[in-house]
Amino acid sequence: MKKSLPIVLFFHSATIGLYAQQTVHKNNYTFEIQNTEGDLNKDQLKDKVVIEMDVKDETRPLRVQIFLSQPDKKLQLAVSSTQLIESEYPIDKKGKHNGNPLPMFIIEEGNLKMLTDINDRKSCYEFRYHQNNFELIKISRVYWNGKNTTFETEIDLLAQTQLNFEQELGSDEIFNKRTKKIRITPLPKIQDLSFSDLEKY
């Protein structure tokens, strides 16, 4: 079975509207964490995903912005979210780090993928650009028990299915395969999601 979650990567640790999860009055997001380019809307032009940190705020919040290329090749902001990634030092941790590495964003086959490693559970969230929105369409997860088995989940929001299975390290054979139907409508939009929302799926 072809695995949809890039485990190795984890281990190496026409007007577009502006969709904002919260209004940012001051642009203190000045430290760039990641800058990824690729075609997200299938117009053969390079779009851009930028992750920035507010280093003046002691919680170190992060902002994700998606820019789409216009016919004149200029970039226009399509999405801005300060809720998709957890702050480095959340208020509830009282000055302590959240304990997780920063997510990574990649663009593959026209879709945006967000790779996270939260509490030793590695997840890949895949978004497609559709009708001026970025919709969540797939979730893949892997949890390793520290021994010889991985516990994996593949959720297809378009097919409305969830597959759970286990696999021995170094083997393509899967076991304890369980499939169930799910119903998630409408498809969640990236501007409406927080990091805690994603972990609930």
C-alpha positions in Angstrom: 0.0 0.0 0.0 1.4 3.4 -0.9 1.9 5.5 2.2 0.5 9.0 1.9 2.4 10.5 4.8 6.0 11.5 4.1 7.4 10.0 7.4 11.1 10.5 6.4 10.5 14.2 5.9 9.1 14.4 9.4 11.9 12.7 11.0 14.3 15.2 9.4 12.4 17.7 10.8 -10.7 37.3 -10.6 -10.1 39.1 -7.3 -9.0 37.0 -4.3 -10.6 38.2 -1.1 -8.6 38.5 2.1 -9.7 35.9 4.7 -8.3 36.7 8.2 -9.0 34.7 11.3 -8.4 37.8 13.4 -7.5 41.4 12.7 -3.9 42.3 13.2 -3.6 45.9 14.0 0.2 46.1 14.0 2.5 44.2 11.7 5.0 42.9 14.1 5.4 39.6 12.2 8.8 40.5 11.0 10.8 37.3 11.4 10.4 35.0 8.5 10.4 31.3 9.4 9.6 29.7 6.0 9.0 30.8 2.4 7.6 28.2 0.0 6.7 28.7 -3.7 4.6 26.7 -6.1 1.5 26.8 -8.2 -1.6 26.5 -6.0 -4.4 27.6 -8.4 -3.2 25.8 -11.6 -2.5 29.0 -13.6 1.2 28.1 -14.3 2.4 31.0 -12.1 4.3 30.7 -8.8 2.3 31.4 -5.7 3.9 31.8 -2.2 3.3 30.6 1.3 5.1 32.6 4.1 5.3 31.8 7.8 6.4 34.7 10.0 6.9 35.2 13.8 6.1 38.1 16.0 9.3 38.4 18.0 8.1 41.3 20.1 5.3 39.3 21.6 6.6 37.1 24.4 4.3 34.2 23.3 6.0 34.2 19.9 2.8 33.9 17.8 3.1 32.8 14.2 1.3 34.0 11.0 0.6 32.0 7.9 0.0 34.0 4.7 -0.8 32.7 1.2 -0.2 34.9 -1.8 -1.5 34.1 -5.2 0.1 35.4 -8.4 -2.1 37.6 -10.6 -2.0 37.8 -14.4 0.5 40.7 -14.1 2.7 38.3 -12.0 2.2 40.4 -8.9 1.4 38.6 -5.7 -2.0 39.2 -3.9 -2.8 38.1 -0.4 -5.5 35.5 -0.3 -5.3 34.1 3.2 -3.8 35.4 6.5 -4.1 33.3 9.7 -2.6 33.7 13.1 -4.5 30.7 14.5 -3.3 27.9 12.3 0.0 27.4 14.2 0.3 27.4 18.0 2.4 30.1 19.5 5.9 29.0 20.5 5.3 30.0 24.2 1.5 29.7 24.7 -0.1 31.6 27.6 -1.3 28.4 29.2 2.3 27.1 29.4 3.3 30.0 31.6 6.5 30.9 29.8 7.4 27.4 28.7 7.9 26.2 25.1 5.0 24.2 23.6 7.4 21.3 23.1 6.7 20.8 19.4 8.7 21.7 16.3 7.3 24.2 13.9 5.1 22.9 11.1 6.5 22.7 7.6 4.5 23.7 4.5 5.1 22.1 1.1 3.3 22.4 -2.3 2.8 19.2 -4.2 0.7 18.6 -7.3 -1.1 21.9 -6.8 -2.1 21.3 -3.2 -0.8 22.8 0.0 0.4 20.4 2.7 1.0 21.3 6.3 3.3 18.8 8.1 3.1 18.8 11.9 4.7 16.8 14.8 2.6 17.4 17.9 3.1 15.2 21.0 4.9 12.6 18.8 2.0 12.3 16.4 3.0 13.2 12.9 0.3 14.6 10.7 -0.1 15.8 7.1 -3.0 18.2 6.3 -3.7 18.6 2.6 -5.6 21.6 1.2 -6.9 22.3 -2.3 -7.7 25.7 -3.8 -11.3 25.7 -4.8 -13.7 28.6 -5.5 -11.4 31.1 -3.9 -10.9 29.0 -0.8 -8.3 26.6 0.5 -10.3 23.5 1.6 -9.1 20.7 3.8 -9.4 17.5 1.8 -7.1 14.9 3.4 -5.4 14.1 6.7 -2.7 11.5 7.2 -1.3 10.6 10.6 1.4 8.3 12.0 2.1 7.5 15.6 5.1 5.3 16.5 4.9 3.4 19.8 8.7 3.5 20.3 9.0 -0.2 19.5 8.3 -1.9 16.1 4.8 -0.7 15.2 3.3 2.4 13.7 -0.4 3.3 14.1 -1.7 5.1 11.0 -4.8 7.0 10.0 -5.8 8.2 6.6 -8.9 10.5 6.3 -10.3 11.4 2.9 -12.8 14.3 3.3 -13.8 14.1 -0.3 -14.5 10.4 -0.2 -15.9 10.7 3.4 -13.8 7.7 4.6 -11.4 7.1 7.4 -8.9 4.2 7.3 -7.0 3.1 10.4 -4.3 0.4 10.3 -1.0 -0.7 11.9 2.3 -1.5 10.2 5.6 -3.1 11.3 8.6 -0.9 10.7 10.4 -1.9 7.5 7.5 -3.8 6.1 4.8 -2.9 3.5 2.3 -5.3 5.1 -0.5 -3.8 7.1 -2.8 -5.3 9.7 -5.8 -4.5 11.9 -7.2 -2.5 8.9 -10.5 -0.7 9.7 -12.5 1.5 7.4 -15.5 3.6 8.3 -17.6 6.3 6.7 -17.4 9.8 8.0 -19.4 12.9 7.3 -17.7 16.3 7.4 -19.6 19.0 5.4 -18.9 21.5 4.3 -15.2 21.0 3.8 -13.3 23.1 6.4 -11.6 26.2 5.1 -8.0 27.0 6.1 -9.0 30.5 7.4 -11.6 29.0 9.8 -9.2 26.4 11.4 -7.0 26.7 14.4 -4.2 24.3 15.4 -6.4 22.8 18.0 -9.2 22.3 15.5 -6.9 20.2 13.3 -5.8 18.0 16.1 -9.4 17.0 16.8 -9.9 15.3 13.4 
